[in-house]
Amino acid sequence: KTDFINFISDQEWKSIEPVSSWFGPSSFLMSSMSALFQLSMWIRHCHGYLTENVGIPVWGSYAIFALATLFSGLILGLVSAALEMAW
């Protein structure tokens, strides 16, 4: 507590470089990290639903998410290739 009060009263905060805009809370990087965190929480919720409410074993839930990941990558790759051919 004393160090913090000295930090403020001695104006040591003026010597600290501010956070760059790249790492600011509203930057693209931090917005992307927030979206990934929200996606991970949604996946965790779906995993809990599948294992607790539907009764799918844990390995079955993992298999579903693995297949969903593979198919989404396949679809994104096909869309990317189609867009590349269109140019």
Order of alpha helices (4+ residues) and beta strands (2+ residues): alpha-alpha-alpha
